[in-house]
Amino acid sequence: MYEGDVLAGDWRRPGRGKIPKVPAEPDLVVEDADSGFCGAVVACDKEAVTLEDRFGRRRLFPLAPAAFLLEGKPVTLVRPAPAAAAPAGPRRSASGSIAVEGLRARVARESRIYVEGVHDAALVEKIWGHDLRVEGVVVEYLEGVDHLPDIVAEFGPEPGRRLGVLVDHLVPGSKESRIAAEITSPDVLVVGHPFVDIWQAVKPSVLRIPAWPDVPRGVPWKEGVIAALGWRVEPADAWRRILGAVSTFTDLEPELLGRVEELIDFVTETET
């Protein structure tokens, strides 16, 4: 027979038993023993760790001894050891291209790339901004594909003055595909991705969601996604969260990657 309650007392007190030390590596899922808050590690310094739960809420916790539960067992989180220095080699841009050190942006070409909206432009800038400055390509936005024929007419494409256009939801039978079919100039290239909105071009795993939710017809897509994910934020705040999670081309779906690279090649291939 045991004398007294074997669970009595403060089992988290340093020195009572061997509590393992676990490096607080990114994406490690733990629970704060006091509050019950459960989330993945998103940041850690020498004094505290930041956890993010499945609703995107973040909380900061001190790195106290035995303060967390990992798979139901007490652990002490510690700051991860610094990563070993990578072998010397060329630095890569967010798009995966070799970065140009000491870059001074090239004078803008006459050719342009147009995307549908400000979110599309922000995502393209974050991943391909370095490449675009190397090539001197300016990105502008349409504020809706309905304006495309007028923009093409006003732009006046010709050899050496090309126009590349990225369109959302460019699938057979869509309104977007019908408008794109009206553009016949050899100096205009209209390409697109199959996603309803550029948000979907970000891989769900980057946001730690299983998939982008289906939104019923008649419901505004962005608002429907936010409601289905339970984020309880405005679309602008949701977009900041999405864009903030993206750091390199590997965070994006290949259906977008290939189209943007195609446009950059198209608007630069006639000039040296």
Secondary structure as the mmCIF struct_conf table of DSSP 4:
data_model
#
loop_
_struct_conf.conf_type_id
_struct_conf.id
_struct_conf.beg_label_comp_id
_struct_conf.beg_label_asym_id
_struct_conf.beg_label_seq_id
_struct_conf.end_label_comp_id
_struct_conf.end_label_asym_id
_struct_conf.end_label_seq_id
BEND BEND1 GLU A 3 GLY A 4
TURN_TY1_P TURN_TY1_P1 VAL A 6 LEU A 7
BEND BEND2 GLY A 9 GLY A 9
TURN_TY1_P TURN_TY1_P2 TRP A 11 ARG A 12
BEND BEND3 ARG A 13 ARG A 13
TURN_TY1_P TURN_TY1_P3 PRO A 14 GLY A 15
BEND BEND4 ARG A 16 GLY A 17
HELX_LH_PP_P HELX_LH_PP_P1 ILE A 19 PRO A 20
STRN STRN1 LYS A 21 PRO A 23
TURN_TY1_P TURN_TY1_P4 PRO A 26 ASP A 27
STRN STRN2 VAL A 29 ASP A 32
TURN_TY1_P TURN_TY1_P5 ALA A 33 SER A 35
STRN STRN3 CYS A 38 CYS A 44
BEND BEND5 LYS A 46 GLU A 47
STRN STRN4 ALA A 48 GLU A 52
TURN_TY1_P TURN_TY1_P6 ARG A 54 PHE A 55
BEND BEND6 GLY A 56 GLY A 56
STRN STRN5 ARG A 58 PRO A 62
TURN_TY1_P TURN_TY1_P7 PRO A 65 ALA A 66
STRN STRN6 PHE A 68 LEU A 70
TURN_TY1_P TURN_TY1_P8 GLU A 71 GLY A 72
STRN STRN7 LYS A 73 VAL A 78
HELX_LH_PP_P HELX_LH_PP_P2 ARG A 79 PRO A 87
BEND BEND7 ALA A 88 ALA A 88
STRN STRN8 ARG A 92 ARG A 92
TURN_TY1_P TURN_TY1_P9 ALA A 94 SER A 95
BEND BEND8 GLY A 96 SER A 97
STRN STRN9 ILE A 98 ILE A 98
HELX_LH_PP_P HELX_LH_PP_P3 ALA A 99 ALA A 99
TURN_TY1_P TURN_TY1_P10 GLU A 101 GLY A 102
HELX_LH_PP_P HELX_LH_PP_P4 ALA A 105 ARG A 109
BEND BEND9 GLU A 110 GLU A 110
STRN STRN10 ARG A 112 VAL A 115
BEND BEND10 GLU A 116 GLY A 117
HELX_RH_AL_P HELX_RH_AL_P1 VAL A 118 GLU A 135
TURN_TY1_P TURN_TY1_P11 GLY A 136 GLY A 136
STRN STRN11 VAL A 138 TYR A 141
BEND BEND11 GLU A 143 GLY A 144
HELX_RH_3T_P HELX_RH_3T_P1 VAL A 145 HIS A 147
HELX_RH_AL_P HELX_RH_AL_P2 LEU A 148 PHE A 155
STRN STRN12 GLU A 158 GLU A 158
TURN_TY1_P TURN_TY1_P12 PRO A 159 GLY A 160
STRN STRN13 ARG A 161 ARG A 161
STRN STRN14 LEU A 163 VAL A 167
TURN_TY1_P TURN_TY1_P13 ASP A 168 HIS A 169
TURN_TY1_P TURN_TY1_P14 PRO A 172 GLY A 173
BEND BEND12 SER A 174 SER A 174
HELX_RH_AL_P HELX_RH_AL_P3 LYS A 175 ALA A 180
TURN_TY1_P TURN_TY1_P15 ALA A 181 GLU A 182
TURN_TY1_P TURN_TY1_P16 PRO A 186 ASP A 187
STRN STRN15 VAL A 188 GLY A 192
BEND BEND13 PRO A 194 PRO A 194
BEND BEND14 VAL A 196 ASP A 197
HELX_RH_3T_P HELX_RH_3T_P2 ILE A 198 ALA A 201
STRN STRN16 VAL A 202 VAL A 202
HELX_RH_3T_P HELX_RH_3T_P3 PRO A 204 LEU A 207
TURN_TY1_P TURN_TY1_P17 ARG A 208 ARG A 208
BEND BEND15 PRO A 210 ALA A 211
HELX_LH_PP_P HELX_LH_PP_P5 TRP A 212 ASP A 214
TURN_TY1_P TURN_TY1_P18 ARG A 217 GLY A 218
BEND BEND16 VAL A 219 VAL A 219
HELX_RH_AL_P HELX_RH_AL_P4 TRP A 221 LEU A 229
TURN_TY1_P TURN_TY1_P19 GLY A 230 GLY A 230
BEND BEND17 VAL A 233 VAL A 233
HELX_RH_AL_P HELX_RH_AL_P5 PRO A 235 ALA A 245
BEND BEND18 THR A 248 THR A 248
HELX_RH_3T_P HELX_RH_3T_P4 PHE A 249 ASP A 251
STRN STRN17 LEU A 252 LEU A 252
HELX_RH_AL_P HELX_RH_AL_P6 PRO A 254 THR A 268
TURN_TY1_P TURN_TY1_P20 GLU A 269 THR A 270
#
